[in-house]
Amino acid sequence: MTERIRSCIGCGRKAPQGQLLRFVAADGQLVPGTGMPGRGAYTCRRLACFERAVSRRAFNRTLRRTVRIDQNLASLYT
């Protein structure tokens, strides 16, 4: 079975799902969502993509709800 292709919400690049970081909304908070159920939003493994997605409110749009974004999530990209 081939790996699913997803798009980065920061830069728009398409890549296999395993090469991207997945986030989900849990109780109104943005959390890393590997293996969690529900709608997911993906970013490349580059901090610039995460920051761009935050500044463009792409997480809210993609997850179809308002989420609080903890700036400590940026530590996933180092």
PDB file of N, CA, C and O in Angstrom, chain B, residues numbered from 101:
ATOM      1  N   MET B 101       0.839  -1.175   0.000  1.00  0.00           N
ATOM      2  CA  MET B 101       0.000   0.000   0.000  1.00  0.00           C
ATOM      3  C   MET B 101       0.889   1.245   0.000  1.00  0.00           C
ATOM      4  O   MET B 101       1.875   1.303   0.734  1.00  0.00           O
ATOM      5  N   THR B 102       0.548   2.222  -0.806  1.00  0.00           N
ATOM      6  CA  THR B 102       1.354   3.433  -0.877  1.00  0.00           C
ATOM      7  C   THR B 102       0.981   4.395   0.253  1.00  0.00           C
ATOM      8  O   THR B 102      -0.155   4.427   0.725  1.00  0.00           O
ATOM      9  N   GLU B 103       1.967   5.167   0.660  1.00  0.00           N
ATOM     10  CA  GLU B 103       1.745   6.132   1.728  1.00  0.00           C
ATOM     11  C   GLU B 103       0.911   7.307   1.213  1.00  0.00           C
ATOM     12  O   GLU B 103       1.092   7.756   0.081  1.00  0.00           O
ATOM     13  N   ARG B 104       0.018   7.788   2.034  1.00  0.00           N
ATOM     14  CA  ARG B 104      -0.861   8.885   1.639  1.00  0.00           C
ATOM     15  C   ARG B 104      -0.087  10.191   1.503  1.00  0.00           C
ATOM     16  O   ARG B 104       0.871  10.445   2.232  1.00  0.00           O
ATOM     17  N   ILE B 105      -0.524  11.009   0.552  1.00  0.00           N
ATOM     18  CA  ILE B 105       0.094  12.312   0.307  1.00  0.00           C
ATOM     19  C   ILE B 105      -0.727  13.377   1.031  1.00  0.00           C
ATOM     20  O   ILE B 105      -1.954  13.396   0.928  1.00  0.00           O
ATOM     21  N   ARG B 106      -0.055  14.255   1.759  1.00  0.00           N
ATOM     22  CA  ARG B 106      -0.701  15.356   2.465  1.00  0.00           C
ATOM     23  C   ARG B 106      -0.003  16.658   2.083  1.00  0.00           C
ATOM     24  O   ARG B 106       1.117  16.641   1.570  1.00  0.00           O
ATOM     25  N   SER B 107      -0.670  17.789   2.335  1.00  0.00           N
ATOM     26  CA  SER B 107      -0.119  19.111   2.021  1.00  0.00           C
ATOM     27  C   SER B 107       0.239  19.854   3.297  1.00  0.00           C
ATOM     28  O   SER B 107      -0.499  19.804   4.280  1.00  0.00           O
ATOM     29  N   CYS B 108       1.359  20.535   3.279  1.00  0.00           N
ATOM     30  CA  CYS B 108       1.777  21.395   4.387  1.00  0.00           C
ATOM     31  C   CYS B 108       0.899  22.648   4.375  1.00  0.00           C
ATOM     32  O   CYS B 108       0.739  23.283   3.332  1.00  0.00           O
ATOM     33  N   ILE B 109       0.329  23.004   5.530  1.00  0.00           N
ATOM     34  CA  ILE B 109      -0.523  24.187   5.572  1.00  0.00           C
ATOM     35  C   ILE B 109       0.300  25.470   5.669  1.00  0.00           C
ATOM     36  O   ILE B 109      -0.252  26.570   5.611  1.00  0.00           O
ATOM     37  N   GLY B 110       1.615  25.332   5.814  1.00  0.00           N
ATOM     38  CA  GLY B 110       2.481  26.505   5.847  1.00  0.00           C
ATOM     39  C   GLY B 110       2.939  26.923   4.464  1.00  0.00           C
ATOM     40  O   GLY B 110       2.817  28.087   4.083  1.00  0.00           O
ATOM     41  N   CYS B 111       3.472  25.956   3.707  1.00  0.00           N
ATOM     42  CA  CYS B 111       4.044  26.293   2.393  1.00  0.00           C
ATOM     43  C   CYS B 111       3.274  25.688   1.225  1.00  0.00           C
ATOM     44  O   CYS B 111       3.468  26.104   0.083  1.00  0.00           O
ATOM     45  N   GLY B 112       2.398  24.707   1.489  1.00  0.00           N
ATOM     46  CA  GLY B 112       1.620  24.099   0.425  1.00  0.00           C
ATOM     47  C   GLY B 112       2.286  22.920  -0.265  1.00  0.00           C
ATOM     48  O   GLY B 112       1.700  22.321  -1.166  1.00  0.00           O
ATOM     49  N   ARG B 113       3.516  22.576   0.149  1.00  0.00           N
ATOM     50  CA  ARG B 113       4.239  21.457  -0.462  1.00  0.00           C
ATOM     51  C   ARG B 113       3.530  20.146  -0.164  1.00  0.00           C
ATOM     52  O   ARG B 113       3.085  19.920   0.961  1.00  0.00           O
ATOM     53  N   LYS B 114       3.423  19.290  -1.157  1.00  0.00           N
ATOM     54  CA  LYS B 114       2.822  17.974  -0.982  1.00  0.00           C
ATOM     55  C   LYS B 114       3.939  16.967  -0.690  1.00  0.00           C
ATOM     56  O   LYS B 114       4.996  16.991  -1.320  1.00  0.00           O
ATOM     57  N   ALA B 115       3.679  16.083   0.280  1.00  0.00           N
ATOM     58  CA  ALA B 115       4.687  15.103   0.680  1.00  0.00           C
ATOM     59  C   ALA B 115       3.987  13.895   1.291  1.00  0.00           C
ATOM     60  O   ALA B 115       2.836  13.994   1.715  1.00  0.00           O
ATOM     61  N   PRO B 116       4.678  12.749   1.341  1.00  0.00           N
ATOM     62  CA  PRO B 116       4.102  11.587   2.022  1.00  0.00           C
ATOM     63  C   PRO B 116       3.820  11.925   3.493  1.00  0.00           C
ATOM     64  O   PRO B 116       4.574  12.663   4.126  1.00  0.00           O
ATOM     65  N   GLN B 117       2.756  11.388   4.005  1.00  0.00           N
ATOM     66  CA  GLN B 117       2.290  11.687   5.352  1.00  0.00           C
ATOM     67  C   GLN B 117       3.387  11.521   6.406  1.00  0.00           C
ATOM     68  O   GLN B 117       3.444  12.302   7.356  1.00  0.00           O
ATOM     69  N   GLY B 118       4.244  10.535   6.257  1.00  0.00           N
ATOM     70  CA  GLY B 118       5.293  10.273   7.238  1.00  0.00           C
ATOM     71  C   GLY B 118       6.375  11.332   7.302  1.00  0.00           C
ATOM     72  O   GLY B 118       7.129  11.386   8.273  1.00  0.00           O
ATOM     73  N   GLN B 119       6.464  12.173   6.287  1.00  0.00           N
ATOM     74  CA  GLN B 119       7.487  13.218   6.273  1.00  0.00           C
ATOM     75  C   GLN B 119       6.996  14.529   6.891  1.00  0.00           C
ATOM     76  O   GLN B 119       7.763  15.482   7.020  1.00  0.00           O
ATOM     77  N   LEU B 120       5.709  14.575   7.276  1.00  0.00           N
ATOM     78  CA  LEU B 120       5.127  15.798   7.822  1.00  0.00           C
ATOM     79  C   LEU B 120       4.759  15.596   9.286  1.00  0.00           C
ATOM     80  O   LEU B 120       4.618  14.463   9.747  1.00  0.00           O
ATOM     81  N   LEU B 121       4.604  16.702  10.017  1.00  0.00           N
ATOM     82  CA  LEU B 121       4.129  16.651  11.394  1.00  0.00           C
ATOM     83  C   LEU B 121       2.625  16.900  11.402  1.00  0.00           C
ATOM     84  O   LEU B 121       2.142  17.818  10.739  1.00  0.00           O
ATOM     85  N   ARG B 122       1.887  16.084  12.151  1.00  0.00           N
ATOM     86  CA  ARG B 122       0.425  16.199  12.200  1.00  0.00           C
ATOM     87  C   ARG B 122       0.012  16.836  13.522  1.00  0.00           C
ATOM     88  O   ARG B 122       0.583  16.555  14.575  1.00  0.00           O
ATOM     89  N   PHE B 123      -0.996  17.702  13.438  1.00  0.00           N
ATOM     90  CA  PHE B 123      -1.563  18.346  14.616  1.00  0.00           C
ATOM     91  C   PHE B 123      -3.071  18.158  14.604  1.00  0.00           C
ATOM     92  O   PHE B 123      -3.688  18.077  13.542  1.00  0.00           O
ATOM     93  N   VAL B 124      -3.663  18.090  15.797  1.00  0.00           N
ATOM     94  CA  VAL B 124      -5.111  18.013  15.939  1.00  0.00           C
ATOM     95  C   VAL B 124      -5.544  18.986  17.033  1.00  0.00           C
ATOM     96  O   VAL B 124      -4.721  19.476  17.807  1.00  0.00           O
ATOM     97  N   ALA B 125      -6.844  19.258  17.083  1.00  0.00           N
ATOM     98  CA  ALA B 125      -7.405  20.094  18.145  1.00  0.00           C
ATOM     99  C   ALA B 125      -7.930  19.176  19.243  1.00  0.00           C
ATOM    100  O   ALA B 125      -8.754  18.300  18.982  1.00  0.00           O
ATOM    101  N   ALA B 126      -7.456  19.376  20.468  1.00  0.00           N
ATOM    102  CA  ALA B 126      -7.931  18.609  21.619  1.00  0.00           C
ATOM    103  C   ALA B 126      -8.344  19.601  22.694  1.00  0.00           C
ATOM    104  O   ALA B 126      -7.501  20.302  23.253  1.00  0.00           O
ATOM    105  N   ASP B 127      -9.632  19.664  22.983  1.00  0.00           N
ATOM    106  CA  ASP B 127     -10.178  20.602  23.971  1.00  0.00           C
ATOM    107  C   ASP B 127      -9.789  22.040  23.659  1.00  0.00           C
ATOM    108  O   ASP B 127      -9.465  22.810  24.563  1.00  0.00           O
ATOM    109  N   GLY B 128      -9.822  22.402  22.380  1.00  0.00           N
ATOM    110  CA  GLY B 128      -9.527  23.773  21.975  1.00  0.00           C
ATOM    111  C   GLY B 128      -8.054  24.121  21.941  1.00  0.00           C
ATOM    112  O   GLY B 128      -7.699  25.277  21.708  1.00  0.00           O
ATOM    113  N   GLN B 129      -7.198  23.153  22.166  1.00  0.00           N
ATOM    114  CA  GLN B 129      -5.745  23.360  22.185  1.00  0.00           C
ATOM    115  C   GLN B 129      -5.126  22.589  21.018  1.00  0.00           C
ATOM    116  O   GLN B 129      -5.532  21.464  20.725  1.00  0.00           O
ATOM    117  N   LEU B 130      -4.145  23.200  20.358  1.00  0.00           N
ATOM    118  CA  LEU B 130      -3.424  22.514  19.287  1.00  0.00           C
ATOM    119  C   LEU B 130      -2.400  21.576  19.903  1.00  0.00           C
ATOM    120  O   LEU B 130      -1.575  21.997  20.714  1.00  0.00           O
ATOM    121  N   VAL B 131      -2.450  20.300  19.518  1.00  0.00           N
ATOM    122  CA  VAL B 131      -1.520  19.311  20.058  1.00  0.00           C
ATOM    123  C   VAL B 131      -0.967  18.451  18.926  1.00  0.00           C
ATOM    124  O   VAL B 131      -1.627  18.266  17.903  1.00  0.00           O
ATOM    125  N   PRO B 132       0.259  17.920  19.111  1.00  0.00           N
ATOM    126  CA  PRO B 132       0.775  16.970  18.108  1.00  0.00           C
ATOM    127  C   PRO B 132      -0.183  15.790  18.045  1.00  0.00           C
ATOM    128  O   PRO B 132      -0.594  15.262  19.079  1.00  0.00           O
ATOM    129  N   GLY B 133      -0.541  15.373  16.823  1.00  0.00           N
ATOM    130  CA  GLY B 133      -1.623  14.414  16.706  1.00  0.00           C
ATOM    131  C   GLY B 133      -1.290  13.099  16.063  1.00  0.00           C
ATOM    132  O   GLY B 133      -2.174  12.485  15.464  1.00  0.00           O
ATOM    133  N   THR B 134      -0.075  12.634  16.150  1.00  0.00           N
ATOM    134  CA  THR B 134       0.266  11.358  15.550  1.00  0.00           C
ATOM    135  C   THR B 134      -0.551  10.255  16.214  1.00  0.00           C
ATOM    136  O   THR B 134      -0.447  10.029  17.420  1.00  0.00           O
ATOM    137  N   GLY B 135      -1.358   9.578  15.420  1.00  0.00           N
ATOM    138  CA  GLY B 135      -2.158   8.475  15.929  1.00  0.00           C
ATOM    139  C   GLY B 135      -3.446   8.877  16.615  1.00  0.00           C
ATOM    140  O   GLY B 135      -4.188   8.008  17.073  1.00  0.00           O
ATOM    141  N   MET B 136      -3.737  10.173  16.700  1.00  0.00           N
ATOM    142  CA  MET B 136      -4.977  10.623  17.335  1.00  0.00           C
ATOM    143  C   MET B 136      -6.089  10.715  16.297  1.00  0.00           C
ATOM    144  O   MET B 136      -5.830  11.032  15.136  1.00  0.00           O
ATOM    145  N   PRO B 137      -7.324  10.441  16.708  1.00  0.00           N
ATOM    146  CA  PRO B 137      -8.440  10.512  15.757  1.00  0.00           C
ATOM    147  C   PRO B 137      -8.829  11.952  15.450  1.00  0.00           C
ATOM    148  O   PRO B 137      -8.463  12.876  16.176  1.00  0.00           O
ATOM    149  N   GLY B 138      -9.563  12.123  14.381  1.00  0.00           N
ATOM    150  CA  GLY B 138     -10.106  13.436  14.041  1.00  0.00           C
ATOM    151  C   GLY B 138      -9.366  14.118  12.916  1.00  0.00           C
ATOM    152  O   GLY B 138      -8.407  13.588  12.354  1.00  0.00           O
ATOM    153  N   ARG B 139      -9.844  15.318  12.602  1.00  0.00           N
ATOM    154  CA  ARG B 139      -9.289  16.125  11.524  1.00  0.00           C
ATOM    155  C   ARG B 139      -7.871  16.546  11.895  1.00  0.00           C
ATOM    156  O   ARG B 139      -7.614  16.973  13.021  1.00  0.00           O
ATOM    157  N   GLY B 140      -6.965  16.422  10.949  1.00  0.00           N
ATOM    158  CA  GLY B 140      -5.577  16.784  11.197  1.00  0.00           C
ATOM    159  C   GLY B 140      -5.095  17.892  10.282  1.00  0.00           C
ATOM    160  O   GLY B 140      -5.627  18.096   9.190  1.00  0.00           O
ATOM    161  N   ALA B 141      -4.078  18.604  10.745  1.00  0.00           N
ATOM    162  CA  ALA B 141      -3.408  19.634   9.956  1.00  0.00           C
ATOM    163  C   ALA B 141      -1.932  19.270   9.932  1.00  0.00           C
ATOM    164  O   ALA B 141      -1.367  18.892  10.959  1.00  0.00           O
ATOM    165  N   TYR B 142      -1.307  19.381   8.770  1.00  0.00           N
ATOM    166  CA  TYR B 142       0.066  18.940   8.603  1.00  0.00           C
ATOM    167  C   TYR B 142       0.987  20.110   8.264  1.00  0.00           C
ATOM    168  O   TYR B 142       0.595  21.037   7.554  1.00  0.00           O
ATOM    169  N   THR B 143       2.229  20.056   8.787  1.00  0.00           N
ATOM    170  CA  THR B 143       3.260  21.011   8.384  1.00  0.00           C
ATOM    171  C   THR B 143       4.528  20.239   8.053  1.00  0.00           C
ATOM    172  O   THR B 143       4.743  19.120   8.519  1.00  0.00           O
ATOM    173  N   CYS B 144       5.361  20.871   7.233  1.00  0.00           N
ATOM    174  CA  CYS B 144       6.693  20.317   6.973  1.00  0.00           C
ATOM    175  C   CYS B 144       7.454  20.311   8.293  1.00  0.00           C
ATOM    176  O   CYS B 144       7.002  20.890   9.281  1.00  0.00           O
ATOM    177  N   ARG B 145       8.578  19.674   8.305  1.00  0.00           N
ATOM    178  CA  ARG B 145       9.397  19.621   9.516  1.00  0.00           C
ATOM    179  C   ARG B 145      10.330  20.830   9.607  1.00  0.00           C
ATOM    180  O   ARG B 145      11.450  20.727  10.106  1.00  0.00           O
ATOM    181  N   ARG B 146       9.849  21.980   9.116  1.00  0.00           N
ATOM    182  CA  ARG B 146      10.638  23.220   9.172  1.00  0.00           C
ATOM    183  C   ARG B 146       9.897  24.232  10.036  1.00  0.00           C
ATOM    184  O   ARG B 146       8.688  24.409   9.889  1.00  0.00           O
ATOM    185  N   LEU B 147      10.610  24.889  10.931  1.00  0.00           N
ATOM    186  CA  LEU B 147      10.004  25.871  11.819  1.00  0.00           C
ATOM    187  C   LEU B 147       9.327  26.985  11.035  1.00  0.00           C
ATOM    188  O   LEU B 147       8.291  27.493  11.465  1.00  0.00           O
ATOM    189  N   ALA B 148       9.886  27.377   9.898  1.00  0.00           N
ATOM    190  CA  ALA B 148       9.311  28.454   9.085  1.00  0.00           C
ATOM    191  C   ALA B 148       7.897  28.104   8.642  1.00  0.00           C
ATOM    192  O   ALA B 148       7.041  28.986   8.585  1.00  0.00           O
ATOM    193  N   CYS B 149       7.631  26.848   8.329  1.00  0.00           N
ATOM    194  CA  CYS B 149       6.287  26.429   7.904  1.00  0.00           C
ATOM    195  C   CYS B 149       5.308  26.520   9.068  1.00  0.00           C
ATOM    196  O   CYS B 149       4.174  26.961   8.884  1.00  0.00           O
ATOM    197  N   PHE B 150       5.725  26.114  10.256  1.00  0.00           N
ATOM    198  CA  PHE B 150       4.873  26.209  11.434  1.00  0.00           C
ATOM    199  C   PHE B 150       4.539  27.671  11.725  1.00  0.00           C
ATOM    200  O   PHE B 150       3.380  28.013  11.958  1.00  0.00           O
ATOM    201  N   GLU B 151       5.554  28.526  11.710  1.00  0.00           N
ATOM    202  CA  GLU B 151       5.344  29.949  12.005  1.00  0.00           C
ATOM    203  C   GLU B 151       4.433  30.602  10.974  1.00  0.00           C
ATOM    204  O   GLU B 151       3.593  31.433  11.321  1.00  0.00           O
ATOM    205  N   ARG B 152       4.596  30.230   9.715  1.00  0.00           N
ATOM    206  CA  ARG B 152       3.745  30.794   8.668  1.00  0.00           C
ATOM    207  C   ARG B 152       2.290  30.334   8.844  1.00  0.00           C
ATOM    208  O   ARG B 152       1.358  31.119   8.668  1.00  0.00           O
ATOM    209  N   ALA B 153       2.111  29.073   9.188  1.00  0.00           N
ATOM    210  CA  ALA B 153       0.754  28.554   9.421  1.00  0.00           C
ATOM    211  C   ALA B 153       0.091  29.275  10.591  1.00  0.00           C
ATOM    212  O   ALA B 153      -1.102  29.571  10.541  1.00  0.00           O
ATOM    213  N   VAL B 154       0.860  29.561  11.646  1.00  0.00           N
ATOM    214  CA  VAL B 154       0.317  30.282  12.800  1.00  0.00           C
ATOM    215  C   VAL B 154      -0.072  31.697  12.393  1.00  0.00           C
ATOM    216  O   VAL B 154      -1.167  32.157  12.716  1.00  0.00           O
ATOM    217  N   SER B 155       0.813  32.385  11.690  1.00  0.00           N
ATOM    218  CA  SER B 155       0.550  33.784  11.340  1.00  0.00           C
ATOM    219  C   SER B 155      -0.621  33.923  10.360  1.00  0.00           C
ATOM    220  O   SER B 155      -1.319  34.936  10.372  1.00  0.00           O
ATOM    221  N   ARG B 156      -0.836  32.921   9.523  1.00  0.00           N
ATOM    222  CA  ARG B 156      -1.930  32.970   8.544  1.00  0.00           C
ATOM    223  C   ARG B 156      -3.220  32.342   9.082  1.00  0.00           C
ATOM    224  O   ARG B 156      -4.198  32.220   8.344  1.00  0.00           O
ATOM    225  N   ARG B 157      -3.232  31.942  10.359  1.00  0.00           N
ATOM    226  CA  ARG B 157      -4.380  31.275  10.989  1.00  0.00           C
ATOM    227  C   ARG B 157      -4.799  30.005  10.227  1.00  0.00           C
ATOM    228  O   ARG B 157      -5.975  29.646  10.188  1.00  0.00           O
ATOM    229  N   ALA B 158      -3.823  29.351   9.637  1.00  0.00           N
ATOM    230  CA  ALA B 158      -4.103  28.158   8.834  1.00  0.00           C
ATOM    231  C   ALA B 158      -4.576  26.979   9.692  1.00  0.00           C
ATOM    232  O   ALA B 158      -5.347  26.144   9.219  1.00  0.00           O
ATOM    233  N   PHE B 159      -4.121  26.903  10.950  1.00  0.00           N
ATOM    234  CA  PHE B 159      -4.572  25.799  11.810  1.00  0.00           C
ATOM    235  C   PHE B 159      -6.068  25.926  12.072  1.00  0.00           C
ATOM    236  O   PHE B 159      -6.799  24.938  12.007  1.00  0.00           O
ATOM    237  N   ASN B 160      -6.528  27.156  12.373  1.00  0.00           N
ATOM    238  CA  ASN B 160      -7.960  27.374  12.627  1.00  0.00           C
ATOM    239  C   ASN B 160      -8.787  27.013  11.397  1.00  0.00           C
ATOM    240  O   ASN B 160      -9.830  26.368  11.508  1.00  0.00           O
ATOM    241  N   ARG B 161      -8.318  27.431  10.234  1.00  0.00           N
ATOM    242  CA  ARG B 161      -9.047  27.182   8.988  1.00  0.00           C
ATOM    243  C   ARG B 161      -9.097  25.681   8.667  1.00  0.00           C
ATOM    244  O   ARG B 161     -10.157  25.141   8.350  1.00  0.00           O
ATOM    245  N   THR B 162      -7.964  25.030   8.752  1.00  0.00           N
ATOM    246  CA  THR B 162      -7.880  23.618   8.385  1.00  0.00           C
ATOM    247  C   THR B 162      -8.628  22.719   9.372  1.00  0.00           C
ATOM    248  O   THR B 162      -9.296  21.765   8.973  1.00  0.00           O
ATOM    249  N   LEU B 163      -8.508  23.031  10.656  1.00  0.00           N
ATOM    250  CA  LEU B 163      -9.164  22.206  11.677  1.00  0.00           C
ATOM    251  C   LEU B 163     -10.628  22.593  11.883  1.00  0.00           C
ATOM    252  O   LEU B 163     -11.354  21.931  12.624  1.00  0.00           O
ATOM    253  N   ARG B 164     -11.057  23.682  11.213  1.00  0.00           N
ATOM    254  CA  ARG B 164     -12.441  24.148  11.260  1.00  0.00           C
ATOM    255  C   ARG B 164     -12.904  24.500  12.669  1.00  0.00           C
ATOM    256  O   ARG B 164     -14.063  24.286  13.024  1.00  0.00           O
ATOM    257  N   ARG B 165     -11.991  25.040  13.465  1.00  0.00           N
ATOM    258  CA  ARG B 165     -12.327  25.533  14.802  1.00  0.00           C
ATOM    259  C   ARG B 165     -11.193  26.429  15.296  1.00  0.00           C
ATOM    260  O   ARG B 165     -10.078  26.379  14.777  1.00  0.00           O
ATOM    261  N   THR B 166     -11.487  27.233  16.286  1.00  0.00           N
ATOM    262  CA  THR B 166     -10.465  28.100  16.862  1.00  0.00           C
ATOM    263  C   THR B 166      -9.666  27.286  17.870  1.00  0.00           C
ATOM    264  O   THR B 166     -10.235  26.654  18.760  1.00  0.00           O
ATOM    265  N   VAL B 167      -8.349  27.306  17.727  1.00  0.00           N
ATOM    266  CA  VAL B 167      -7.478  26.567  18.642  1.00  0.00           C
ATOM    267  C   VAL B 167      -6.453  27.512  19.255  1.00  0.00           C
ATOM    268  O   VAL B 167      -5.977  28.449  18.616  1.00  0.00           O
ATOM    269  N   ARG B 168      -6.127  27.232  20.528  1.00  0.00           N
ATOM    270  CA  ARG B 168      -5.034  27.950  21.188  1.00  0.00           C
ATOM    271  C   ARG B 168      -3.735  27.269  20.786  1.00  0.00           C
ATOM    272  O   ARG B 168      -3.636  26.042  20.794  1.00  0.00           O
ATOM    273  N   ILE B 169      -2.740  28.078  20.433  1.00  0.00           N
ATOM    274  CA  ILE B 169      -1.465  27.519  19.975  1.00  0.00           C
ATOM    275  C   ILE B 169      -0.376  27.872  20.973  1.00  0.00           C
ATOM    276  O   ILE B 169      -0.007  29.037  21.120  1.00  0.00           O
ATOM    277  N   ASP B 170       0.130  26.864  21.650  1.00  0.00           N
ATOM    278  CA  ASP B 170       1.217  27.042  22.611  1.00  0.00           C
ATOM    279  C   ASP B 170       2.514  27.235  21.840  1.00  0.00           C
ATOM    280  O   ASP B 170       2.863  26.417  20.988  1.00  0.00           O
ATOM    281  N   GLN B 171       3.228  28.316  22.137  1.00  0.00           N
ATOM    282  CA  GLN B 171       4.472  28.588  21.406  1.00  0.00           C
ATOM    283  C   GLN B 171       5.548  27.537  21.695  1.00  0.00           C
ATOM    284  O   GLN B 171       6.540  27.463  20.970  1.00  0.00           O
ATOM    285  N   ASN B 172       5.369  26.724  22.739  1.00  0.00           N
ATOM    286  CA  ASN B 172       6.315  25.641  23.018  1.00  0.00           C
ATOM    287  C   ASN B 172       6.281  24.554  21.946  1.00  0.00           C
ATOM    288  O   ASN B 172       7.201  23.742  21.859  1.00  0.00           O
ATOM    289  N   LEU B 173       5.223  24.532  21.126  1.00  0.00           N
ATOM    290  CA  LEU B 173       5.171  23.553  20.028  1.00  0.00           C
ATOM    291  C   LEU B 173       6.304  23.785  19.033  1.00  0.00           C
ATOM    292  O   LEU B 173       6.686  22.865  18.310  1.00  0.00           O
ATOM    293  N   ALA B 174       6.842  24.995  18.986  1.00  0.00           N
ATOM    294  CA  ALA B 174       7.965  25.282  18.078  1.00  0.00           C
ATOM    295  C   ALA B 174       9.176  24.400  18.422  1.00  0.00           C
ATOM    296  O   ALA B 174      10.035  24.178  17.569  1.00  0.00           O
ATOM    297  N   SER B 175       9.249  23.896  19.661  1.00  0.00           N
ATOM    298  CA  SER B 175      10.384  23.045  20.045  1.00  0.00           C
ATOM    299  C   SER B 175      10.367  21.705  19.307  1.00  0.00           C
ATOM    300  O   SER B 175      11.378  21.003  19.294  1.00  0.00           O
ATOM    301  N   LEU B 176       9.242  21.337  18.696  1.00  0.00           N
ATOM    302  CA  LEU B 176       9.182  20.095  17.901  1.00  0.00           C
ATOM    303  C   LEU B 176      10.039  20.195  16.655  1.00  0.00           C
ATOM    304  O   LEU B 176      10.384  19.176  16.058  1.00  0.00           O
ATOM    305  N   TYR B 177      10.388  21.409  16.256  1.00  0.00           N
ATOM    306  CA  TYR B 177      11.090  21.627  14.987  1.00  0.00           C
ATOM    307  C   TYR B 177      12.594  21.780  15.138  1.00  0.00           C
ATOM    308  O   TYR B 177      13.282  22.010  14.143  1.00  0.00           O
ATOM    309  N   THR B 178      13.127  21.661  16.343  1.00  0.00           N
ATOM    310  CA  THR B 178      14.576  21.838  16.509  1.00  0.00           C
ATOM    311  C   THR B 178      15.292  20.519  16.514  1.00  0.00           C
ATOM    312  O   THR B 178      16.515  20.482  16.645  1.00  0.00           O
TER     313      THR B 178
END
